[in-house]
Amino acid sequence: MWSGRMPDNKDLVSTLQKNGRITSQKVADAMDQIDRGIFVPPGEPSYMDHPVPIGYNATISAPHMHAICLELLKDHLQPGMHALDIGAGTGYLTAIFALMVGDTGRSVGVEHIPELTATAVANVQKSNAARLLNIGSLSLHTGDGRDGFPEHAPYDAIHVGAAAPSIPPALTDQLKPGGRLVIPVGEVFQELIVIDKDLKGELKKSEHLSVRYVPLTDRQSQLNKKL
């Protein structure tokens, strides 16, 4: 993380590259095309490297965490592939996934707060991913992300933007052989876990780094959470 406010999205991406959080041109290009400022609530700093509250006891993750997750998933976000974004929030990462998998792919965002789902749709409509939403290769849904989204499974890439106490079985079930799941796991202490499913369907788990995310929980528990 760094201190100080970046003036715009291009400077944000450039700083993430200089700090080694973005290491591939593919991720840089995708983050450059989706302006984070569209997906951050008015009055909040769009381009600083820290989480931002988006209402309903939820946040949009810090830019460096989005960059890290995109780098971990980039090989599974090729044109024509299917991606699932759990805890889609304001729709930012779902929109980036959509650009990376393209017209022939599928990017699905799941958020259990209906007001946030509606906001995410409105945000995407103002972004460079609007066309993909309109043709149906990007979609945003209200539901319990712990159940995944079976309708468009299996997925080449699954990202979870909140910390689960354990890995939801539905997500590994919906992961395609050869696919990758990135999920923060833990309660007091959390680790960003990478799960790869090989072509035989066997899972390999590795810990990537220590993190701090809001919890992956049910809608009512989230709304009742005291910050």
C-alpha positions as YAML, in Angstrom:
chain: A
units: angstrom
residues:
- id: 1
  name: MET
  ca: [0.00, 0.00, 0.00]
- id: 2
  name: TRP
  ca: [1.05, 3.61, -0.44]
- id: 3
  name: SER
  ca: [-0.06, 6.90, 1.04]
- id: 4
  name: GLY
  ca: [-1.30, 9.75, -1.07]
- id: 5
  name: ARG
  ca: [-4.11, 10.19, -3.57]
- id: 6
  name: MET
  ca: [-3.67, 9.29, -7.22]
- id: 7
  name: PRO
  ca: [-5.29, 11.88, -9.52]
- id: 8
  name: ASP
  ca: [-6.92, 9.40, -11.89]
- id: 9
  name: ASN
  ca: [-7.25, 5.75, -12.89]
- id: 10
  name: LYS
  ca: [-4.27, 5.80, -15.25]
- id: 11
  name: ASP
  ca: [-1.99, 7.01, -12.45]
- id: 12
  name: LEU
  ca: [-3.43, 4.34, -10.15]
- id: 13
  name: VAL
  ca: [-2.55, 1.58, -12.61]
- id: 14
  name: SER
  ca: [0.90, 3.06, -13.22]
- id: 15
  name: THR
  ca: [1.61, 3.16, -9.46]
- id: 16
  name: LEU
  ca: [0.46, -0.45, -9.04]
- id: 17
  name: GLN
  ca: [2.93, -1.40, -11.78]
- id: 18
  name: LYS
  ca: [5.79, 0.56, -10.19]
- id: 19
  name: ASN
  ca: [5.07, -1.08, -6.82]
- id: 20
  name: GLY
  ca: [5.12, -4.57, -8.36]
- id: 21
  name: ARG
  ca: [1.46, -5.34, -7.70]
- id: 22
  name: ILE
  ca: [0.70, -5.46, -11.43]
- id: 23
  name: THR
  ca: [3.30, -7.57, -13.19]
- id: 24
  name: SER
  ca: [1.63, -8.33, -16.53]
- id: 25
  name: GLN
  ca: [0.52, -6.08, -19.35]
- id: 26
  name: LYS
  ca: [-2.73, -8.03, -19.58]
- id: 27
  name: VAL
  ca: [-3.81, -7.03, -16.08]
- id: 28
  name: ALA
  ca: [-2.58, -3.46, -16.57]
- id: 29
  name: ASP
  ca: [-4.62, -3.10, -19.75]
- id: 30
  name: ALA
  ca: [-7.78, -4.51, -18.13]
- id: 31
  name: MET
  ca: [-7.52, -2.30, -15.04]
- id: 32
  name: ASP
  ca: [-6.78, 0.70, -17.23]
- id: 33
  name: GLN
  ca: [-10.01, 0.17, -19.19]
- id: 34
  name: ILE
  ca: [-12.28, 0.05, -16.13]
- id: 35
  name: ASP
  ca: [-12.20, 3.31, -14.20]
- id: 36
  name: ARG
  ca: [-12.34, 2.52, -10.48]
- id: 37
  name: GLY
  ca: [-13.83, 5.98, -9.89]
- id: 38
  name: ILE
  ca: [-17.12, 4.83, -11.44]
- id: 39
  name: PHE
  ca: [-17.40, 2.04, -8.86]
- id: 40
  name: VAL
  ca: [-16.56, 4.01, -5.69]
- id: 41
  name: PRO
  ca: [-19.41, 5.90, -3.94]
- id: 42
  name: PRO
  ca: [-19.46, 9.68, -4.46]
- id: 43
  name: GLY
  ca: [-17.36, 11.56, -1.95]
- id: 44
  name: GLU
  ca: [-15.04, 8.62, -1.27]
- id: 45
  name: PRO
  ca: [-11.42, 8.58, -2.55]
- id: 46
  name: SER
  ca: [-11.40, 6.50, -5.71]
- id: 47
  name: TYR
  ca: [-7.70, 6.06, -6.36]
- id: 48
  name: MET
  ca: [-6.08, 5.63, -2.94]
- id: 49
  name: ASP
  ca: [-4.78, 2.20, -2.02]
- id: 50
  name: HIS
  ca: [-7.16, 1.23, 0.74]
- id: 51
  name: PRO
  ca: [-10.62, -0.33, 1.03]
- id: 52
  name: VAL
  ca: [-13.58, 2.03, 0.72]
- id: 53
  name: PRO
  ca: [-16.99, 1.57, 2.40]
- id: 54
  name: ILE
  ca: [-19.83, 1.08, -0.08]
- id: 55
  name: GLY
  ca: [-22.71, 0.83, 2.40]
- id: 56
  name: TYR
  ca: [-24.45, -2.16, 4.00]
- id: 57
  name: ASN
  ca: [-21.30, -2.99, 6.03]
- id: 58
  name: ALA
  ca: [-19.46, -3.85, 2.82]
- id: 59
  name: THR
  ca: [-16.35, -2.44, 1.15]
- id: 60
  name: ILE
  ca: [-14.65, -2.32, -2.21]
- id: 61
  name: SER
  ca: [-11.21, -3.84, -1.71]
- id: 62
  name: ALA
  ca: [-7.99, -1.86, -1.94]
- id: 63
  name: PRO
  ca: [-6.63, -1.59, -5.50]
- id: 64
  name: HIS
  ca: [-3.51, -3.62, -4.69]
- id: 65
  name: MET
  ca: [-5.70, -6.56, -3.61]
- id: 66
  name: HIS
  ca: [-7.64, -6.43, -6.86]
- id: 67
  name: ALA
  ca: [-4.34, -6.37, -8.75]
- id: 68
  name: ILE
  ca: [-2.99, -9.35, -6.79]
- id: 69
  name: CYS
  ca: [-6.14, -11.40, -7.44]
- id: 70
  name: LEU
  ca: [-6.18, -10.50, -11.13]
- id: 71
  name: GLU
  ca: [-2.55, -11.56, -11.49]
- id: 72
  name: LEU
  ca: [-3.35, -14.88, -9.78]
- id: 73
  name: LEU
  ca: [-6.32, -15.47, -12.09]
- id: 74
  name: LYS
  ca: [-5.14, -13.97, -15.39]
- id: 75
  name: ASP
  ca: [-4.37, -17.30, -17.08]
- id: 76
  name: HIS
  ca: [-7.93, -18.40, -16.26]
- id: 77
  name: LEU
  ca: [-9.48, -15.23, -17.68]
- id: 78
  name: GLN
  ca: [-8.81, -15.90, -21.35]
- id: 79
  name: PRO
  ca: [-11.33, -15.08, -24.09]
- id: 80
  name: GLY
  ca: [-14.24, -17.52, -24.02]
- id: 81
  name: MET
  ca: [-13.72, -18.61, -20.41]
- id: 82
  name: HIS
  ca: [-16.24, -18.39, -17.55]
- id: 83
  name: ALA
  ca: [-15.53, -16.35, -14.41]
- id: 84
  name: LEU
  ca: [-17.47, -16.02, -11.14]
- id: 85
  name: ASP
  ca: [-17.08, -13.07, -8.77]
- id: 86
  name: ILE
  ca: [-18.55, -13.71, -5.30]
- id: 87
  name: GLY
  ca: [-19.26, -10.60, -3.26]
- id: 88
  name: ALA
  ca: [-19.41, -8.47, -6.38]
- id: 89
  name: GLY
  ca: [-20.13, -5.28, -4.40]
- id: 90
  name: THR
  ca: [-20.25, -2.34, -6.78]
- id: 91
  name: GLY
  ca: [-19.37, -4.53, -9.79]
- id: 92
  name: TYR
  ca: [-15.78, -3.40, -10.34]
- id: 93
  name: LEU
  ca: [-13.98, -6.73, -10.56]
- id: 94
  name: THR
  ca: [-16.89, -8.40, -12.37]
- id: 95
  name: ALA
  ca: [-16.54, -5.73, -15.06]
- id: 96
  name: ILE
  ca: [-12.78, -6.31, -15.38]
- id: 97
  name: PHE
  ca: [-13.35, -10.07, -15.64]
- id: 98
  name: ALA
  ca: [-15.86, -9.41, -18.43]
- id: 99
  name: LEU
  ca: [-13.36, -7.45, -20.48]
- id: 100
  name: MET
  ca: [-10.78, -10.20, -20.05]
- id: 101
  name: VAL
  ca: [-13.05, -13.11, -21.07]
- id: 102
  name: GLY
  ca: [-14.68, -11.06, -23.84]
- id: 103
  name: ASP
  ca: [-17.83, -11.45, -25.89]
- id: 104
  name: THR
  ca: [-17.63, -15.23, -26.08]
- id: 105
  name: GLY
  ca: [-16.94, -15.66, -22.36]
- id: 106
  name: ARG
  ca: [-19.10, -15.20, -19.30]
- id: 107
  name: SER
  ca: [-18.51, -13.03, -16.25]
- id: 108
  name: VAL
  ca: [-20.98, -13.56, -13.40]
- id: 109
  name: GLY
  ca: [-21.17, -11.42, -10.27]
- id: 110
  name: VAL
  ca: [-23.11, -12.51, -7.18]
- id: 111
  name: GLU
  ca: [-23.98, -10.12, -4.34]
- id: 112
  name: HIS
  ca: [-26.44, -10.83, -1.53]
- id: 113
  name: ILE
  ca: [-27.48, -7.22, -0.93]
- id: 114
  name: PRO
  ca: [-30.04, -6.37, -3.65]
- id: 115
  name: GLU
  ca: [-29.37, -2.64, -3.40]
- id: 116
  name: LEU
  ca: [-25.69, -3.26, -4.14]
- id: 117
  name: THR
  ca: [-26.61, -5.46, -7.10]
- id: 118
  name: ALA
  ca: [-28.71, -2.62, -8.52]
- id: 119
  name: THR
  ca: [-25.87, -0.17, -7.94]
- id: 120
  name: ALA
  ca: [-23.42, -2.55, -9.63]
- id: 121
  name: VAL
  ca: [-25.61, -2.77, -12.73]
- id: 122
  name: ALA
  ca: [-25.86, 1.03, -12.88]
- id: 123
  name: ASN
  ca: [-22.10, 1.37, -12.47]
- id: 124
  name: VAL
  ca: [-21.31, -1.14, -15.21]
- id: 125
  name: GLN
  ca: [-23.66, 0.70, -17.56]
- id: 126
  name: LYS
  ca: [-21.42, 3.77, -17.16]
- id: 127
  name: SER
  ca: [-18.22, 1.82, -17.79]
- id: 128
  name: ASN
  ca: [-16.40, 0.30, -20.75]
- id: 129
  name: ALA
  ca: [-18.06, -3.03, -19.88]
- id: 130
  name: ALA
  ca: [-21.58, -1.74, -20.62]
- id: 131
  name: ARG
  ca: [-21.75, -3.45, -24.01]
- id: 132
  name: LEU
  ca: [-20.91, -6.81, -22.44]
- id: 133
  name: LEU
  ca: [-23.70, -6.37, -19.91]
- id: 134
  name: ASN
  ca: [-26.12, -5.50, -22.70]
- id: 135
  name: ILE
  ca: [-25.25, -8.58, -24.80]
- id: 136
  name: GLY
  ca: [-25.40, -10.88, -21.76]
- id: 137
  name: SER
  ca: [-21.80, -12.00, -21.43]
- id: 138
  name: LEU
  ca: [-21.67, -10.05, -18.13]
- id: 139
  name: SER
  ca: [-24.44, -10.51, -15.57]
- id: 140
  name: LEU
  ca: [-25.00, -9.51, -11.95]
- id: 141
  name: HIS
  ca: [-27.27, -11.41, -9.59]
- id: 142
  name: THR
  ca: [-28.58, -11.22, -6.04]
- id: 143
  name: GLY
  ca: [-27.98, -14.42, -4.09]
- id: 144
  name: ASP
  ca: [-25.92, -16.19, -1.45]
- id: 145
  name: GLY
  ca: [-22.42, -16.36, -2.90]
- id: 146
  name: ARG
  ca: [-21.57, -19.36, -0.73]
- id: 147
  name: ASP
  ca: [-23.82, -21.32, -3.10]
- id: 148
  name: GLY
  ca: [-21.95, -20.10, -6.15]
- id: 149
  name: PHE
  ca: [-24.04, -19.67, -9.31]
- id: 150
  name: PRO
  ca: [-24.71, -23.08, -10.89]
- id: 151
  name: GLU
  ca: [-26.47, -21.75, -13.97]
- id: 152
  name: HIS
  ca: [-23.23, -20.82, -15.74]
- id: 153
  name: ALA
  ca: [-20.91, -23.37, -14.10]
- id: 154
  name: PRO
  ca: [-18.31, -24.74, -14.42]
- id: 155
  name: TYR
  ca: [-16.01, -21.76, -14.03]
- id: 156
  name: ASP
  ca: [-12.42, -21.35, -15.13]
- id: 157
  name: ALA
  ca: [-11.89, -18.63, -12.53]
- id: 158
  name: ILE
  ca: [-13.66, -17.98, -9.23]
- id: 159
  name: HIS
  ca: [-12.88, -14.98, -7.03]
- id: 160
  name: VAL
  ca: [-14.31, -14.41, -3.56]
- id: 161
  name: GLY
  ca: [-14.15, -10.88, -2.18]
- id: 162
  name: ALA
  ca: [-14.94, -11.69, 1.46]
- id: 163
  name: ALA
  ca: [-13.36, -14.03, 4.00]
- id: 164
  name: ALA
  ca: [-15.00, -17.41, 4.57]
- id: 165
  name: PRO
  ca: [-14.43, -19.39, 7.78]
- id: 166
  name: SER
  ca: [-13.91, -22.41, 5.51]
- id: 167
  name: ILE
  ca: [-14.04, -23.02, 1.77]
- id: 168
  name: PRO
  ca: [-17.64, -23.40, 0.57]
- id: 169
  name: PRO
  ca: [-17.99, -26.82, -1.14]
- id: 170
  name: ALA
  ca: [-20.29, -25.37, -3.80]
- id: 171
  name: LEU
  ca: [-17.45, -23.23, -5.11]
- id: 172
  name: THR
  ca: [-14.98, -26.08, -5.54]
- id: 173
  name: ASP
  ca: [-17.79, -28.17, -7.07]
- id: 174
  name: GLN
  ca: [-18.44, -25.43, -9.63]
- id: 175
  name: LEU
  ca: [-14.75, -25.00, -10.46]
- id: 176
  name: LYS
  ca: [-13.84, -26.43, -13.84]
- id: 177
  name: PRO
  ca: [-11.03, -28.99, -14.09]
- id: 178
  name: GLY
  ca: [-8.00, -26.87, -14.89]
- id: 179
  name: GLY
  ca: [-9.61, -23.89, -13.14]
- id: 180
  name: ARG
  ca: [-8.54, -21.74, -10.19]
- id: 181
  name: LEU
  ca: [-10.33, -20.38, -7.11]
- id: 182
  name: VAL
  ca: [-8.93, -17.44, -5.11]
- id: 183
  name: ILE
  ca: [-10.53, -16.95, -1.71]
- id: 184
  name: PRO
  ca: [-9.62, -15.35, 1.62]
- id: 185
  name: VAL
  ca: [-10.15, -17.88, 4.43]
- id: 186
  name: GLY
  ca: [-10.18, -17.34, 8.18]
- id: 187
  name: GLU
  ca: [-11.80, -15.30, 10.89]
- id: 188
  name: VAL
  ca: [-9.37, -13.48, 13.20]
- id: 189
  name: PHE
  ca: [-6.39, -14.47, 11.04]
- id: 190
  name: GLN
  ca: [-6.98, -14.75, 7.30]
- id: 191
  name: GLU
  ca: [-4.97, -16.13, 4.40]
- id: 192
  name: LEU
  ca: [-5.54, -15.63, 0.70]
- id: 193
  name: ILE
  ca: [-5.91, -19.22, -0.52]
- id: 194
  name: VAL
  ca: [-5.36, -20.38, -4.09]
- id: 195
  name: ILE
  ca: [-7.09, -23.63, -5.08]
- id: 196
  name: ASP
  ca: [-6.30, -25.30, -8.39]
- id: 197
  name: LYS
  ca: [-8.40, -28.17, -9.72]
- id: 198
  name: ASP
  ca: [-6.42, -30.50, -11.96]
- id: 199
  name: LEU
  ca: [-7.83, -32.26, -15.00]
- id: 200
  name: LYS
  ca: [-8.72, -35.28, -12.86]
- id: 201
  name: GLY
  ca: [-10.78, -33.08, -10.55]
- id: 202
  name: GLU
  ca: [-8.32, -33.19, -7.64]
- id: 203
  name: LEU
  ca: [-7.74, -30.02, -5.62]
- id: 204
  name: LYS
  ca: [-4.42, -28.46, -4.73]
- id: 205
  name: LYS
  ca: [-4.44, -25.72, -2.08]
- id: 206
  name: SER
  ca: [-1.73, -23.15, -1.37]
- id: 207
  name: GLU
  ca: [-1.52, -20.09, 0.87]
- id: 208
  name: HIS
  ca: [-0.56, -16.90, -0.93]
- id: 209
  name: LEU
  ca: [-0.43, -14.14, 1.71]
- id: 210
  name: SER
  ca: [-2.04, -12.88, 4.92]
- id: 211
  name: VAL
  ca: [-5.01, -10.57, 4.32]
- id: 212
  name: ARG
  ca: [-7.85, -8.77, 6.06]
- id: 213
  name: TYR
  ca: [-11.31, -8.92, 4.45]
- id: 214
  name: VAL
  ca: [-14.87, -8.41, 5.65]
- id: 215
  name: PRO
  ca: [-16.55, -11.77, 6.42]
- id: 216
  name: LEU
  ca: [-18.42, -13.87, 3.88]
- id: 217
  name: THR
  ca: [-21.73, -14.37, 5.63]
- id: 218
  name: ASP
  ca: [-25.48, -14.30, 5.12]
- id: 219
  name: ARG
  ca: [-27.33, -11.10, 4.24]
- id: 220
  name: GLN
  ca: [-28.96, -10.55, 7.62]
- id: 221
  name: SER
  ca: [-25.75, -11.08, 9.57]
- id: 222
  name: GLN
  ca: [-23.96, -8.58, 7.36]
- id: 223
  name: LEU
  ca: [-26.66, -5.95, 7.77]
- id: 224
  name: ASN
  ca: [-26.63, -6.45, 11.55]
- id: 225
  name: LYS
  ca: [-22.84, -6.29, 11.83]
- id: 226
  name: LYS
  ca: [-21.53, -3.43, 13.94]
- id: 227
  name: LEU
  ca: [-18.51, -1.65, 12.47]
...
